[in-house]
């Protein structure tokens, strides 16, 4: 496998495991609509896709209710959920090795940029990245394809054969495909092997160690 110079990383489910913080934030938002969720694991499907899309697809919310649900989600996420999170074992070593080998690393996440930066700062990972591309709080650019395109444009990454996206959900794969860059799907996050293969991932890494072998 070729060694890519420019590497875009998803955040949730790829660099960090946000399960507890995200599922509790979603449960808080749903409770405001009178929906009680006792099994937080059932909300893991919210990890990865844009929140608005998930509330619409999984609960049939109208556009107005999606907006209200996202606001309630962020109410909890800002105060408690954001740092109810952990870095996957081996990720910091991977980032350090890539950085030392001269690679350029970037974040491409559907999470609002302001939250992504705070999370990376909290875990002392921000210094490894050249740029953090995310969505805006008003909902602008929450589609993964748009986020990736924005990251490429802002960093003048025009030699697309030298760029790869790393993510755990089909949205990462589809977004990369729509921007004509290669993509590695990781299985230690929240997407299934079938999901990643069917959406067109070029490579699959089951563990952080396998990801390291592919990238470093």
FIMAR-333265 format. One line per 3 residues: number of its first residue (from 1); their letters; for each residue x, y, z of C-alpha. Coordinates in pm, 1 decimal. Each point is the difference from the previous one (the first is absolute). Layout:
NUM> A> X Y Z | ...
***
This chain:
1> XXX> 0.0 0.0 0.0 | 123.1 350.1 -85.3 | 94.0 240.3 275.9
4> XXX> -222.2 306.6 -4.5 | 146.2 340.8 86.8 | -329.2 164.1 98.3
7> XXX> -232.8 -188.8 234.0 | -350.5 110.9 100.9 | -138.4 -152.8 318.6
10> XXX> -356.3 -23.9 119.4 | -26.4 70.2 374.6 | -284.2 -195.5 165.7
13> XXX> 51.2 -374.3 -26.7 | 337.7 43.8 -170.0 | 225.1 192.5 239.2
16> XXX> -220.4 1.7 309.1 | -278.5 -214.4 141.4 | -278.1 250.0 80.7
19> XXX> -264.6 -261.3 77.5 | -94.8 104.9 351.8 | -8.7 374.5 -63.8
22> XXX> -187.8 -18.3 -327.6 | -260.1 -258.0 104.7 | -74.3 187.0 323.3
25> XXX> -34.4 325.7 -193.5 | -238.6 -162.4 -248.5 | -204.2 -154.2 282.5
28> XXX> -25.9 343.9 162.5 | -124.2 151.4 -325.8 | -253.7 -277.0 -57.4
31> XXX> -129.0 33.1 356.0 | -96.8 359.4 -76.3 | -238.4 -149.1 -259.4
34> XXX> -142.1 -247.8 251.6 | 206.5 -289.9 -136.5 | 167.2 -204.1 274.8
37> XXX> 297.6 -213.4 -104.3 | 117.3 -251.9 259.5 | 253.3 -184.6 -216.5
40> XXX> 264.7 257.1 -93.8 | 170.3 -254.5 -226.0 | -299.4 29.4 -231.5
43> XXX> 110.6 358.2 -69.1 | 346.8 -94.2 -129.9 | -143.3 39.6 -350.4
46> XXX> 19.3 375.8 62.1 | 380.5 -15.7 9.8 | 137.5 114.3 -333.0
49> XXX> -288.7 134.6 -211.3 | -108.3 365.3 22.9 | -233.7 39.0 299.2
52> XXX> -280.9 161.0 -198.3 | -0.6 -293.9 -241.1 | -7.0 -251.6 284.3
55> XXX> -294.1 160.3 181.8 | -188.2 9.0 -330.3 | 85.9 -353.3 -113.3
58> XXX> -24.3 -183.5 331.6 | -292.6 184.6 160.4 | -182.0 157.9 -293.3
61> XXX> 43.9 353.3 135.5 | -110.4 295.3 -212.8 | 259.6 260.3 -98.8
64> XXX> -116.7 227.7 283.7 | 18.8 -280.9 253.8 | 343.7 -100.4 -129.1
67> XXX> 119.3 354.0 67.8 | -147.6 -6.6 351.6 | 148.2 -345.3 68.6
70> XXX> 347.3 110.8 -108.3 | -27.1 303.5 228.7 | -97.4 -221.8 296.5
73> XXX> 279.4 -243.3 -84.9 | 256.7 280.2 6.0 | -140.2 131.3 327.1
76> XXX> 109.6 -324.1 168.5 | 306.4 -58.2 -219.5 | 158.1 336.5 84.2
79> XXX> -34.3 -52.0 374.3 | 54.3 -373.7 46.2 | 25.4 -201.3 -318.7
82> XXX> 293.4 153.4 -181.1 | 274.6 -146.8 216.7 | -189.8 -317.3 92.5
85> XXX> 225.3 -151.6 -262.4 | 332.6 -185.2 -32.5 | 281.1 -35.4 -251.5
88> XXX> 31.5 -347.2 -150.4 | 315.0 -181.4 120.1 | 285.0 42.2 -246.9
91> XXX> -141.8 305.6 -176.2 | 238.6 256.6 147.0 | 300.9 -218.0 -86.7
94> XXX> -133.1 -32.8 -355.6 | -43.0 376.4 -35.4 | 344.6 62.0 145.1
97> XXX> 163.2 -247.6 -239.1 | -180.1 144.9 -299.5 | 94.4 353.8 96.6
100> XXX> 364.1 -95.5 52.5 | 8.7 -166.9 -341.6 | -97.1 326.4 -165.7
103> XXX> -367.9 -67.8 -69.1 | -254.9 279.0 14.9 | -302.7 -84.1 216.0
106> XXX> -344.8 158.8 -8.9 | -336.4 -46.6 172.7 | -316.2 -35.6 -211.0
109> XXX> -300.2 -44.0 229.9 | -373.4 66.0 -14.6 | 26.8 125.1 359.3
112> XXX> 1.5 380.4 33.9 | 357.3 127.1 -33.0 | -16.3 180.9 334.5
115> XXX> -76.4 -327.0 183.3 | 257.5 -198.8 -196.3 | 275.1 246.4 88.6
118> XXX> -90.8 -6.5 369.8 | 3.4 -381.3 5.4 | 337.0 -17.3 -175.1
121> XXX> 140.5 259.7 240.1 | -138.9 -191.2 298.7 | 181.1 -317.6 -106.9
124> XXX> 319.2 185.2 -106.1 | -40.9 -109.8 -361.8 | -54.3 335.0 -172.5
127> XXX> 370.8 60.6 -67.9 | 16.1 -300.2 -232.3 | -239.8 159.0 -249.7
130> XXX> 54.3 263.0 -265.6 | -368.4 89.2 -15.7 | -334.9 -91.1 156.3
133> XXX> -293.4 -4.3 -241.9 | -346.4 -51.3 144.0 | -353.3 129.2 -27.8
136> XXX> -133.8 331.9 125.3 | -241.6 36.6 290.5 | -267.8 130.1 -237.5
139> XXX> 2.4 -332.5 -186.0 | 216.3 119.1 -287.3 | 231.3 -266.8 -141.2
142> XXX> -122.6 -294.8 208.8 | 3.5 -227.6 -305.8 | 325.5 -200.2 4.9
145> XXX> 64.3 56.5 -368.8 | -18.3 376.3 56.6 | 234.1 -22.4 300.3
148> XXX> 259.3 -194.4 -197.7 | -27.2 238.2 -294.6 | 45.6 294.9 236.9
151> XXX> 310.2 -161.0 155.3 | 151.6 -60.4 -342.7 | -71.5 354.7 -117.4
154> XXX> 119.9 173.9 315.7 | 331.2 -184.7 -12.2 | 48.1 15.6 -376.7
157> XXX> 13.4 -378.7 -26.1 | -26.9 -37.3 -375.8 | 205.6 -316.7 -55.1
160> XXX> -283.0 -229.2 103.5 | 196.6 -320.0 -63.7 | 211.4 95.3 301.6
163> XXX> -299.1 42.3 236.8 | -188.2 -262.9 201.3 | -299.9 17.9 234.3
166> XXX> -18.8 -218.1 311.5 | -339.5 -61.7 160.7 | -230.6 -256.1 156.4
169> XXX> -337.4 61.8 -169.7 | -142.5 -8.2 -351.1 | -31.1 378.7 5.1
172> XXX> 380.1 25.1 10.7 | 32.1 -239.4 -292.2 | -269.3 165.2 -209.7
175> XXX> 140.0 346.2 74.6 | 348.2 -107.6 -106.4 | -132.4 -164.9 -315.3
178> XXX> -191.4 315.8 -95.7 | 324.4 195.7 32.0 | 204.8 -252.7 -198.7
181> XXX> 234.4 -100.8 279.2 | 86.1 -343.3 138.8 | -148.7 -113.8 328.9
184> XXX> 88.7 -240.6 278.7 | -287.9 -134.9 207.4 | 73.3 -96.6 361.9
187> XXX> -193.1 -270.8 183.7 | 83.6 90.6 360.3 | -251.2 287.4 -19.9
190> XXX> -373.5 -16.7 -63.9 | -38.7 -113.2 -360.0 | -25.0 -361.3 -114.2
193> XXX> 226.2 -167.2 -252.7 | -295.3 -45.3 -235.5 | -88.8 370.4 26.6
196> XXX> 353.3 109.1 -84.8 | 51.7 -246.4 -283.4 | -340.3 65.6 -157.3
199> XXX> 59.7 374.4 4.5 | 332.1 -48.3 -180.8 | 290.4 12.4 246.8
202> XXX> 336.0 -62.7 -169.9 | 152.8 -159.4 308.7 | -126.2 -138.1 330.3
205> XXX> 189.0 10.6 332.0 | -144.1 -206.7 282.7 | 223.2 152.1 268.4
208> XXX> 209.6 309.6 64.5 | 304.0 -222.2 -53.3 | -121.4 -97.6 -347.4
211> XXX> -70.4 364.9 -76.6 | 355.1 83.8 101.9 | 134.8 -269.6 -232.2
214> XXX> -197.4 147.3 -289.1 | 99.0 361.0 63.6 | 347.0 6.1 151.9
***
